[in-house]
């Protein structure tokens, strides 16, 4: 029975993380600073454009790490 309870807990945490990511994607257009932070690289050439959101990715990684740490640190 221990395996099923840990699987259930993992599925709940995964569901919360997916819901949080969905919320971030929905709010992404309404938060003008998200994706335009200092350290987000955007290069435009004649025939191409390259965008690398380094700072935004690091910020989201830190936030998700804290959330997951809070769920697993009991």
NORJO-V277304 format. One record per helix or strand of 2 or more residues. SS is the DSSP state (H for helix, E for strand). FROM is the first residue (numbers start at 0). LEN is the number of residues. If there is no record, write none. Layout:
# NORJO-V277304
ss;from;len
SS;FROM;LEN
SS;FROM;LEN
This chain:
# NORJO-V277304
ss;from;len
H;1;26
E;39;5
E;48;5
H;53;19
